[in-house]
Amino acid sequence: MKTLKDILYKVSINAVVGLTDAEISAIQFDSRRVEKNGLFVAIRGLVADGHHFVEMAVDNGAVAVVCETLPEKLVEGITYIEVDDSQKALAFMASNFYDAPSENLKLVGVTGTNGKTTVASLLYQLFKKAGYKVGLLSTVKIMVDDLEYKATHTTPDSLTINKYLSEMNAAGVEFCFMEVSSHGIHQYRTEGLHFAGGIFTNLSHDHLDYHKTFAEYRDVKKKFFDGLPKHAFALVNADDKNGRIMLQNTRAKKQTYALKQYADYKAQILENQFGGLLLKVDDSEVWTRLIGNFNAYNILAIYATAELLGLEKVEILRFISDLESVSGRFQYVVSKEKITAIVDYAHTPDALKNVLETINSIRTKNEDLITVVGCGGDRDKTKRPKMGHIATALSTKVIFTSDNPRSEDPADILKDIEAGVEPQNFKKTLTIEDRKQAIKTACQMAQPNDIILIAGKGHETYQEIKGERFDFDDFKIVQEFLKQLQK
């Protein structure tokens, strides 16, 4: 247990009502989870305002409350702390409660629109192969060395982050690789963390339902690099015009990587096929099982990061050649009939374009490329017609289907996607709302040597409809249908 005074270290406080010497058993921002001697943090969320539940938190055992507005009714014996931003305060308090765990390992954050999961996950793999104890905080899963936990958000809340970092400390973890989302930065989930480095992959159209403008989305990402300390490194993709912007105000050591222009770390694609990539990295050749131009960037980012963290170049290249692709990222299976099915998380226009261009650069054009794609509900609507345009422009045939409609009507989402299809591509398209039926139809349409791309959900093993999650795994489903064709 920590005293309230210790937990409030570095928190910007406007007012305190009561004493700060109370012993705190746990911090919570959900009033239902507050227990005896707990600290409740009232957060104004997108769905509910924690300030409405202060009384419930006190009834459940809270001895202290952190809030942005003091309640009208103050309970005697309870300490109330008024702050400007509860989320920012929570981040510092979480770090203090768990003894600043990010300072006891080398924490590297990965941000950008696409590639975050791949870069973080492959760095975890590489450092494990190098013999280190490693942590991972990603969209797919959370790893405390060899112990796996289920992930619920790209960047968890600050309490969860510090809890897992504390577990990593206890397990002797030396390096941790973490996805840093724009939501996470904007909501101060990474505030108070001690980063040894930051990686910028790229920036394209996404999350404009939340950030409203592309400039705001970009500037939130930049804020992460602005906050890096002097001893850290800031590694950015120089082929993305936003890479240099990320470096403008950072105090960290500035490093760049690129395929197309001068950079501190350079690579060249020598071979690109379904079996993998042959790359020339800093005058050395390396073969990797990962596929496509976008993965060439990911590999280069991994190489540069490992070198910046002190690994030997020859050793890094050896481990890169042994890396396995991440679940739901260009994950493919080939049937006995030589039909190739690829499952990829591509859920933004740029990611879909990258995957389709990669497939088209490898295929002979004598076969069909059948794309199955949808868009998530309750998310950025402006990207839907762009997804429809890209899918039909770069595929032979396209089946539009449901993704995670959430609270929206799938038919409305599909109309938004269809709006982006140009007249000359109408004949390529088919709309099947039921995702399972859409995948089945793609398998039935496919001839030997054809390629099926199932985009949008990748590693997800569920479909979210009207507040419920149903079991749904694109990769398992396409494997089943391809087997049925063999009978």
KEVEX-276921 format. One record per residue (C-alpha): residue in three letters; x, y, z. Coordinates in nm, 3 decimals. Last residue first. Layout:
// KEVEX-276921
<'ala',<X,Y,Z>>
...
//
This chain:
// KEVEX-276921
<'lys',<-1.391,-3.314,-5.131>>
<'gln',<-1.113,-3.063,-5.200>>
<'leu',<-1.354,-2.767,-5.209>>
<'gln',<-1.449,-2.843,-4.848>>
<'lys',<-1.088,-2.792,-4.744>>
<'leu',<-1.091,-2.440,-4.895>>
<'phe',<-1.408,-2.365,-4.698>>
<'glu',<-1.253,-2.475,-4.369>>
<'gln',<-0.930,-2.277,-4.427>>
<'val',<-1.137,-1.966,-4.511>>
<'ile',<-1.324,-1.998,-4.181>>
<'lys',<-1.012,-2.055,-3.969>>
<'phe',<-0.838,-1.748,-4.116>>
<'asp',<-1.141,-1.519,-4.090>>
<'asp',<-1.206,-1.606,-3.723>>
<'phe',<-1.556,-1.533,-3.596>>
<'asp',<-1.697,-1.609,-3.251>>
<'phe',<-1.978,-1.362,-3.180>>
<'arg',<-1.940,-1.042,-2.977>>
<'glu',<-2.256,-0.860,-2.875>>
<'gly',<-2.320,-0.484,-2.857>>
<'lys',<-2.536,-0.474,-3.171>>
<'ile',<-2.291,-0.685,-3.377>>
<'glu',<-1.921,-0.734,-3.299>>
<'gln',<-1.755,-1.016,-3.494>>
<'tyr',<-1.494,-1.223,-3.313>>
<'thr',<-1.154,-1.386,-3.349>>
<'glu',<-0.967,-1.071,-3.451>>
<'his',<-0.619,-1.138,-3.594>>
<'gly',<-0.699,-0.994,-3.938>>
<'lys',<-1.031,-0.810,-3.930>>
<'gly',<-1.020,-0.582,-4.235>>
<'ala',<-0.922,-0.782,-4.540>>
<'ile',<-0.987,-1.128,-4.683>>
<'leu',<-0.767,-1.153,-4.993>>
<'ile',<-0.829,-1.447,-5.226>>
<'ile',<-0.571,-1.539,-5.491>>
<'asp',<-0.634,-1.757,-5.796>>
<'asn',<-0.386,-2.033,-5.890>>
<'pro',<-0.664,-2.293,-5.938>>
<'gln',<-1.007,-2.124,-5.972>>
<'ala',<-1.179,-1.911,-5.709>>
<'met',<-1.553,-1.844,-5.729>>
<'gln',<-1.638,-2.109,-5.468>>
<'cys',<-1.375,-1.974,-5.227>>
<'ala',<-1.504,-1.617,-5.274>>
<'thr',<-1.861,-1.739,-5.215>>
<'lys',<-1.759,-1.905,-4.886>>
<'ile',<-1.589,-1.585,-4.771>>
<'ala',<-1.904,-1.383,-4.850>>
<'gln',<-2.125,-1.643,-4.681>>
<'lys',<-1.919,-1.611,-4.363>>
<'arg',<-1.933,-1.232,-4.382>>
<'asp',<-2.313,-1.213,-4.419>>
<'glu',<-2.377,-0.882,-4.602>>
<'ile',<-2.301,-1.017,-4.949>>
<'thr',<-2.237,-0.742,-5.203>>
<'leu',<-2.082,-0.832,-5.540>>
<'thr',<-1.849,-0.614,-5.740>>
<'lys',<-1.647,-0.647,-6.060>>
<'lys',<-1.934,-0.529,-6.284>>
<'phe',<-1.942,-0.193,-6.105>>
<'asn',<-1.574,-0.125,-6.190>>
<'gln',<-1.627,0.096,-6.498>>
<'pro',<-1.878,0.302,-6.299>>
<'glu',<-1.626,0.396,-6.023>>
<'val',<-1.682,0.241,-5.679>>
<'gly',<-1.666,0.489,-5.391>>
<'ala',<-2.040,0.489,-5.318>>
<'glu',<-2.024,0.110,-5.270>>
<'ile',<-1.843,0.159,-4.937>>
<'asp',<-2.111,0.398,-4.802>>
<'lys',<-2.385,0.161,-4.922>>
<'leu',<-2.212,-0.125,-4.738>>
<'ile',<-2.211,0.074,-4.414>>
<'asp',<-2.584,0.144,-4.447>>
<'ala',<-2.659,-0.227,-4.507>>
<'pro',<-2.455,-0.321,-4.198>>
<'asp',<-2.695,-0.117,-3.977>>
<'glu',<-2.478,0.048,-3.714>>
<'ser',<-2.442,-0.050,-3.346>>
<'arg',<-2.126,-0.262,-3.395>>
<'pro',<-2.095,-0.331,-3.770>>
<'asn',<-1.773,-0.531,-3.716>>
<'asp',<-1.693,-0.627,-4.078>>
<'ser',<-1.991,-0.686,-4.309>>
<'thr',<-1.937,-0.762,-4.676>>
<'phe',<-1.827,-0.621,-5.009>>
<'ile',<-1.713,-0.893,-5.248>>
<'val',<-1.460,-0.775,-5.505>>
<'lys',<-1.336,-0.924,-5.834>>
<'thr',<-1.021,-0.857,-6.037>>
<'ser',<-0.872,-0.637,-5.766>>
<'leu',<-0.678,-0.306,-5.761>>
<'ala',<-0.942,-0.053,-5.871>>
<'thr',<-1.227,-0.240,-5.699>>
<'ala',<-1.059,-0.255,-5.357>>
<'ile',<-0.921,0.100,-5.382>>
<'his',<-1.259,0.259,-5.468>>
<'gly',<-1.452,0.068,-5.201>>
<'met',<-1.192,0.154,-4.935>>
<'lys',<-1.209,0.521,-5.038>>
<'pro',<-1.590,0.506,-5.015>>
<'arg',<-1.556,0.384,-4.653>>
<'lys',<-1.279,0.621,-4.534>>
<'thr',<-1.518,0.909,-4.463>>
<'lys',<-1.726,0.700,-4.222>>
<'asp',<-1.464,0.699,-3.941>>
<'arg',<-1.597,0.452,-3.683>>
<'asp',<-1.932,0.350,-3.537>>
<'gly',<-1.939,0.049,-3.773>>
<'gly',<-1.632,-0.124,-3.914>>
<'cys',<-1.568,-0.147,-4.287>>
<'gly',<-1.593,-0.437,-4.532>>
<'val',<-1.368,-0.644,-4.758>>
<'val',<-1.345,-0.969,-4.954>>
<'thr',<-1.097,-0.933,-5.241>>
<'ile',<-1.071,-1.178,-5.532>>
<'leu',<-0.746,-1.156,-5.729>>
<'asp',<-0.790,-1.359,-6.047>>
<'glu',<-0.506,-1.542,-6.221>>
<'asn',<-0.300,-1.476,-6.534>>
<'lys',<-0.185,-1.144,-6.380>>
<'thr',<0.148,-1.314,-6.280>>
<'arg',<0.118,-1.233,-5.910>>
<'ile',<0.395,-1.070,-5.706>>
<'ser',<0.349,-0.697,-5.773>>
<'asn',<-0.028,-0.744,-5.766>>
<'ile',<-0.015,-0.900,-5.418>>
<'thr',<0.198,-0.611,-5.287>>
<'glu',<-0.028,-0.354,-5.452>>
<'leu',<-0.329,-0.518,-5.283>>
<'val',<-0.160,-0.515,-4.940>>
<'asn',<-0.040,-0.155,-4.968>>
<'lys',<-0.376,-0.027,-5.100>>
<'leu',<-0.560,-0.198,-4.813>>
<'ala',<-0.320,-0.042,-4.562>>
<'asp',<-0.360,0.303,-4.719>>
<'pro',<-0.740,0.288,-4.726>>
<'thr',<-0.757,0.170,-4.362>>
<'his',<-0.876,-0.168,-4.234>>
<'ala',<-0.589,-0.391,-4.351>>
<'tyr',<-0.588,-0.663,-4.082>>
<'asp',<-0.486,-0.925,-4.338>>
<'val',<-0.598,-1.276,-4.428>>
<'ile',<-0.456,-1.424,-4.751>>
<'ala',<-0.601,-1.722,-4.936>>
<'thr',<-0.392,-1.882,-5.213>>
<'ile',<-0.574,-2.131,-5.439>>
<'lys',<-0.325,-2.395,-5.557>>
<'glu',<-0.596,-2.666,-5.584>>
<'lys',<-0.435,-2.837,-5.282>>
<'ser',<-0.502,-2.516,-5.089>>
<'val',<-0.246,-2.243,-5.009>>
<'val',<-0.270,-2.059,-4.675>>
<'tyr',<-0.180,-1.700,-4.591>>
<'gln',<-0.126,-1.459,-4.304>>
<'phe',<-0.055,-1.113,-4.444>>
<'arg',<-0.089,-0.975,-4.090>>
<'gly',<-0.363,-1.169,-3.910>>
<'ser',<-0.124,-1.331,-3.662>>
<'val',<0.226,-1.183,-3.692>>
<'ser',<0.468,-1.329,-3.944>>
<'glu',<0.756,-1.543,-3.815>>
<'leu',<1.112,-1.417,-3.766>>
<'asp',<1.407,-1.645,-3.850>>
<'ser',<1.575,-1.428,-4.115>>
<'ile',<1.542,-1.132,-3.876>>
<'phe',<1.741,-1.324,-3.610>>
<'arg',<2.042,-1.362,-3.839>>
<'leu',<2.018,-0.998,-3.947>>
<'ile',<2.022,-0.883,-3.583>>
<'glu',<2.326,-1.098,-3.499>>
<'val',<2.523,-0.953,-3.787>>
<'lys',<2.432,-0.599,-3.677>>
<'glu',<2.521,-0.650,-3.307>>
<'leu',<2.251,-0.554,-3.055>>
<'gly',<2.281,-0.227,-2.861>>
<'leu',<1.934,-0.075,-2.842>>
<'leu',<2.004,0.145,-3.146>>
<'glu',<2.093,-0.171,-3.344>>
<'ala',<1.768,-0.341,-3.240>>
<'thr',<1.574,-0.030,-3.335>>
<'ala',<1.739,0.000,-3.678>>
<'tyr',<1.676,-0.366,-3.765>>
<'ile',<1.315,-0.349,-3.647>>
<'ala',<1.249,-0.032,-3.850>>
<'leu',<1.410,-0.197,-4.155>>
<'ile',<1.192,-0.506,-4.111>>
<'asn',<0.878,-0.291,-4.090>>
<'tyr',<0.975,-0.093,-4.400>>
<'ala',<1.036,-0.414,-4.596>>
<'asn',<0.704,-0.532,-4.452>>
<'phe',<0.525,-0.248,-4.633>>
<'asn',<0.700,-0.347,-4.956>>
<'gly',<0.564,-0.702,-4.942>>
<'ile',<0.611,-1.035,-4.766>>
<'leu',<0.758,-1.160,-4.439>>
<'arg',<0.952,-1.485,-4.455>>
<'thr',<1.278,-1.289,-4.443>>
<'trp',<1.602,-1.321,-4.638>>
<'val',<1.891,-1.088,-4.553>>
<'glu',<2.161,-0.933,-4.768>>
<'ser',<2.419,-0.698,-4.615>>
<'asp',<2.519,-0.357,-4.757>>
<'asp',<2.321,-0.161,-4.490>>
<'val',<2.014,-0.379,-4.547>>
<'lys',<1.980,-0.556,-4.883>>
<'leu',<1.651,-0.738,-4.872>>
<'leu',<1.521,-1.071,-5.003>>
<'leu',<1.153,-1.094,-4.920>>
<'gly',<0.923,-1.391,-4.862>>
<'gly',<0.775,-1.707,-5.013>>
<'phe',<0.493,-1.512,-5.175>>
<'gln',<0.752,-1.315,-5.371>>
<'asn',<0.959,-0.995,-5.345>>
<'glu',<1.330,-1.008,-5.439>>
<'leu',<1.607,-0.747,-5.417>>
<'ile',<1.421,-0.490,-5.204>>
<'gln',<1.665,-0.221,-5.091>>
<'ala',<1.726,-0.100,-4.738>>
<'lys',<1.866,0.213,-4.574>>
<'tyr',<1.922,0.318,-4.211>>
<'asp',<2.052,0.669,-4.138>>
<'ala',<1.847,0.795,-4.432>>
<'tyr',<1.886,0.905,-4.794>>
<'gln',<1.583,0.829,-5.008>>
<'lys',<1.357,0.549,-5.136>>
<'leu',<1.379,0.261,-4.887>>
<'ala',<1.394,0.468,-4.569>>
<'tyr',<1.503,0.486,-4.205>>
<'thr',<1.569,0.793,-3.990>>
<'gln',<1.728,0.872,-3.651>>
<'lys',<1.701,1.178,-3.425>>
<'lys',<1.841,1.139,-3.070>>
<'ala',<1.563,1.264,-2.842>>
<'arg',<1.487,1.629,-2.760>>
<'thr',<1.195,1.623,-3.003>>
<'asn',<1.064,1.947,-3.153>>
<'gln',<1.080,1.886,-3.529>>
<'leu',<1.129,1.507,-3.529>>
<'met',<0.766,1.407,-3.586>>
<'ile',<0.749,1.659,-3.873>>
<'arg',<1.040,1.479,-4.043>>
<'gly',<0.837,1.157,-4.051>>
<'asn',<0.523,1.329,-4.181>>
<'lys',<0.656,1.319,-4.539>>
<'asp',<0.670,0.938,-4.519>>
<'asp',<0.987,0.813,-4.689>>
<'ala',<1.182,0.931,-4.383>>
<'asn',<1.024,0.662,-4.162>>
<'val',<1.110,0.778,-3.811>>
<'leu',<1.333,0.672,-3.519>>
<'ala',<1.333,0.898,-3.211>>
<'phe',<1.599,0.778,-2.966>>
<'ala',<1.600,0.832,-2.589>>
<'his',<1.865,1.013,-2.377>>
<'lys',<1.709,1.356,-2.436>>
<'pro',<1.364,1.253,-2.316>>
<'leu',<1.066,1.183,-2.547>>
<'gly',<0.773,1.422,-2.498>>
<'asp',<0.784,1.592,-2.838>>
<'phe',<0.791,1.243,-2.992>>
<'phe',<0.455,1.151,-2.836>>
<'lys',<0.313,1.496,-2.921>>
<'lys',<0.387,1.425,-3.288>>
<'lys',<0.122,1.150,-3.291>>
<'val',<-0.132,1.402,-3.158>>
<'asp',<-0.017,1.650,-3.423>>
<'arg',<-0.081,1.403,-3.705>>
<'tyr',<-0.440,1.330,-3.591>>
<'glu',<-0.505,1.704,-3.549>>
<'ala',<-0.370,1.771,-3.898>>
<'phe',<-0.583,1.487,-4.041>>
<'thr',<-0.896,1.650,-3.903>>
<'lys',<-1.184,1.532,-3.680>>
<'his',<-0.963,1.346,-3.426>>
<'tyr',<-1.222,1.087,-3.324>>
<'asp',<-1.420,1.015,-3.642>>
<'leu',<-1.097,1.095,-3.826>>
<'his',<-0.957,0.770,-3.682>>
<'asp',<-0.770,0.680,-4.003>>
<'his',<-0.627,0.831,-4.325>>
<'ser',<-0.250,0.792,-4.346>>
<'leu',<0.063,0.827,-4.132>>
<'asn',<0.373,0.609,-4.134>>
<'thr',<0.599,0.396,-3.910>>
<'phe',<0.715,0.630,-3.629>>
<'ile',<0.932,0.461,-3.363>>
<'gly',<0.999,0.591,-3.011>>
<'gly',<1.284,0.520,-2.771>>
<'ala',<1.395,0.465,-2.413>>
<'phe',<1.055,0.576,-2.286>>
<'his',<0.981,0.661,-1.919>>
<'leu',<0.603,0.668,-1.876>>
<'gly',<0.444,0.966,-1.700>>
<'glu',<0.188,1.018,-1.972>>
<'thr',<0.125,0.709,-2.187>>
<'arg',<-0.250,0.694,-2.120>>
<'tyr',<-0.274,1.074,-2.162>>
<'gln',<-0.609,1.051,-2.348>>
<'his',<-0.462,1.206,-2.665>>
<'ile',<-0.162,0.972,-2.656>>
<'gly',<-0.374,0.659,-2.610>>
<'his',<-0.624,0.768,-2.875>>
<'ser',<-0.335,0.826,-3.117>>
<'ser',<-0.216,0.472,-3.048>>
<'val',<0.116,0.371,-2.890>>
<'glu',<0.201,0.006,-2.947>>
<'met',<0.453,-0.112,-2.690>>
<'phe',<0.783,-0.295,-2.693>>
<'cys',<0.933,-0.387,-2.356>>
<'phe',<1.300,-0.461,-2.287>>
<'glu',<1.479,-0.593,-1.976>>
<'val',<1.210,-0.814,-1.819>>
<'gly',<1.317,-0.951,-1.477>>
<'ala',<0.980,-1.114,-1.399>>
<'ala',<0.908,-0.868,-1.115>>
<'asn',<0.983,-0.575,-1.345>>
<'met',<0.752,-0.726,-1.610>>
<'glu',<0.476,-0.752,-1.351>>
<'ser',<0.525,-0.381,-1.278>>
<'leu',<0.505,-0.309,-1.651>>
<'tyr',<0.178,-0.504,-1.655>>
<'lys',<0.030,-0.293,-1.373>>
<'asn',<0.171,0.026,-1.525>>
<'ile',<-0.005,-0.035,-1.857>>
<'thr',<-0.329,-0.143,-1.687>>
<'leu',<-0.344,0.174,-1.476>>
<'ser',<-0.256,0.390,-1.778>>
<'asp',<-0.545,0.256,-1.988>>
<'pro',<-0.447,0.005,-2.258>>
<'thr',<-0.295,0.112,-2.594>>
<'thr',<-0.425,-0.100,-2.883>>
<'his',<-0.716,-0.202,-2.658>>
<'thr',<-0.852,-0.532,-2.520>>
<'ala',<-0.537,-0.748,-2.510>>
<'lys',<-0.547,-1.104,-2.374>>
<'tyr',<-0.256,-1.207,-2.152>>
<'glu',<0.044,-1.427,-2.230>>
<'leu',<0.327,-1.529,-1.994>>
<'asp',<0.657,-1.603,-2.172>>
<'asp',<0.816,-1.260,-2.108>>
<'val',<0.518,-1.063,-1.977>>
<'met',<0.330,-1.067,-2.308>>
<'ile',<0.018,-0.867,-2.393>>
<'lys',<-0.177,-0.970,-2.701>>
<'val',<-0.302,-0.875,-3.049>>
<'thr',<-0.333,-0.497,-3.011>>
<'ser',<0.007,-0.482,-2.842>>
<'leu',<0.192,-0.444,-2.511>>
<'leu',<0.496,-0.673,-2.531>>
<'gly',<0.759,-0.760,-2.270>>
<'val',<1.099,-0.925,-2.310>>
<'lys',<1.345,-1.139,-2.114>>
<'tyr',<1.652,-1.148,-2.337>>
<'gly',<1.812,-1.439,-2.522>>
<'ala',<1.859,-1.289,-2.868>>
<'lys',<1.563,-1.499,-2.986>>
<'lys',<1.348,-1.321,-2.728>>
<'phe',<1.482,-0.989,-2.858>>
<'leu',<1.375,-1.080,-3.211>>
<'gln',<1.028,-1.202,-3.116>>
<'tyr',<0.947,-0.889,-2.910>>
<'leu',<1.083,-0.675,-3.195>>
<'leu',<0.857,-0.872,-3.429>>
<'ser',<0.551,-0.798,-3.213>>
<'ala',<0.624,-0.424,-3.183>>
<'val',<0.693,-0.382,-3.557>>
<'thr',<0.396,-0.593,-3.669>>
<'thr',<0.151,-0.435,-3.426>>
<'lys',<0.249,-0.078,-3.515>>
<'gly',<0.263,-0.140,-3.892>>
<'asn',<-0.008,0.101,-4.008>>
<'thr',<-0.128,0.438,-3.878>>
<'gly',<0.182,0.533,-3.680>>
<'thr',<0.322,0.473,-3.332>>
<'val',<0.570,0.230,-3.174>>
<'gly',<0.684,0.295,-2.816>>
<'val',<1.008,0.150,-2.674>>
<'leu',<1.045,0.079,-2.301>>
<'lys',<1.389,-0.014,-2.169>>
<'leu',<1.336,-0.152,-1.819>>
<'asn',<1.332,-0.024,-1.458>>
<'glu',<1.211,0.328,-1.539>>
<'ser',<0.885,0.196,-1.686>>
<'pro',<0.801,0.046,-1.344>>
<'ala',<0.757,0.385,-1.171>>
<'asp',<0.688,0.231,-0.827>>
<'tyr',<0.345,0.076,-0.909>>
<'phe',<0.145,0.344,-0.724>>
<'asn',<0.367,0.622,-0.864>>
<'ser',<0.315,0.511,-1.226>>
<'ala',<-0.062,0.482,-1.173>>
<'met',<-0.068,0.825,-1.005>>
<'phe',<0.113,0.986,-1.299>>
<'ala',<-0.129,0.836,-1.554>>
<'leu',<-0.433,0.906,-1.335>>
<'ala',<-0.345,1.277,-1.318>>
<'lys',<-0.343,1.298,-1.698>>
<'gln',<-0.681,1.125,-1.712>>
<'ser',<-0.821,1.346,-1.435>>
<'asp',<-0.735,1.671,-1.612>>
<'asp',<-0.737,2.008,-1.435>>
<'val',<-0.713,1.859,-1.084>>
<'glu',<-0.923,1.874,-0.764>>
<'ile',<-0.830,1.636,-0.482>>
<'tyr',<-1.099,1.526,-0.237>>
<'thr',<-1.012,1.346,0.087>>
<'ile',<-1.296,1.160,0.263>>
<'gly',<-1.331,1.193,0.643>>
<'glu',<-1.646,1.406,0.616>>
<'val',<-1.835,1.354,0.291>>
<'leu',<-1.841,1.654,0.057>>
<'lys',<-2.174,1.727,-0.114>>
<'glu',<-2.142,1.977,-0.399>>
<'pro',<-1.884,1.753,-0.570>>
<'leu',<-1.543,1.905,-0.652>>
<'thr',<-1.490,1.946,-1.025>>
<'glu',<-1.194,1.791,-1.209>>
<'cys',<-1.184,1.488,-0.979>>
<'val',<-0.956,1.276,-0.762>>
<'val',<-1.142,1.105,-0.478>>
<'ala',<-1.000,0.962,-0.156>>
<'val',<-1.119,0.714,0.110>>
<'ala',<-1.311,0.502,-0.143>>
<'gly',<-1.502,0.218,0.027>>
<'asn',<-1.797,0.123,-0.193>>
<'asp',<-2.014,0.407,-0.058>>
<'val',<-1.737,0.650,-0.154>>
<'ala',<-1.732,0.510,-0.509>>
<'met',<-2.114,0.533,-0.529>>
<'glu',<-2.100,0.901,-0.423>>
<'val',<-1.836,0.976,-0.685>>
<'phe',<-2.045,0.817,-0.960>>
<'his',<-2.170,1.123,-1.151>>
<'his',<-1.814,1.262,-1.163>>
<'gly',<-1.717,0.949,-1.359>>
<'asp',<-1.887,1.092,-1.669>>
<'ala',<-2.014,0.826,-1.909>>
<'val',<-1.990,0.738,-2.281>>
<'leu',<-1.698,0.941,-2.419>>
<'gly',<-1.536,0.956,-2.076>>
<'arg',<-1.511,1.234,-1.815>>
<'ile',<-1.292,1.066,-1.554>>
<'ala',<-1.350,1.056,-1.178>>
<'val',<-1.049,0.887,-1.014>>
<'phe',<-1.140,0.677,-0.709>>
<'leu',<-0.875,0.588,-0.450>>
<'gly',<-0.947,0.275,-0.244>>
<'asn',<-0.935,0.219,0.130>>
<'lys',<-1.211,-0.045,0.101>>
<'glu',<-1.294,-0.140,-0.257>>
<'val',<-1.370,0.048,-0.578>>
<'arg',<-1.464,-0.176,-0.869>>
<'arg',<-1.814,-0.036,-0.925>>
<'ser',<-1.678,0.321,-0.923>>
<'asp',<-1.469,0.250,-1.235>>
<'phe',<-1.165,0.484,-1.232>>
<'gln',<-0.985,0.270,-0.974>>
<'ile',<-0.667,0.302,-0.765>>
<'ala',<-0.587,0.039,-0.500>>
<'ser',<-0.512,-0.010,-0.128>>
<'ile',<-0.442,0.356,-0.042>>
<'glu',<-0.307,0.447,0.304>>
<'ala',<-0.435,0.792,0.408>>
<'asp',<-0.175,1.066,0.471>>
<'thr',<-0.320,1.321,0.229>>
<'leu',<-0.570,1.489,0.463>>
<'gly',<-0.890,1.670,0.364>>
<'val',<-0.997,1.903,0.082>>
<'val',<-0.715,1.953,-0.167>>
<'ala',<-0.718,2.209,-0.450>>
<'asn',<-0.569,2.278,-0.794>>
<'ile',<-0.325,1.986,-0.815>>
<'ser',<-0.074,1.909,-1.091>>
<'val',<0.032,1.549,-1.020>>
<'lys',<0.413,1.502,-0.996>>
<'tyr',<0.381,1.293,-0.673>>
<'leu',<0.012,1.232,-0.591>>
<'ile',<0.066,0.861,-0.514>>
<'asp',<0.320,0.942,-0.241>>
<'lys',<0.076,1.181,-0.067>>
<'leu',<-0.205,0.924,-0.090>>
<'thr',<0.009,0.680,0.106>>
<'lys',<0.107,0.359,-0.069>>
<'met',<0.000,0.000,0.000>>
//
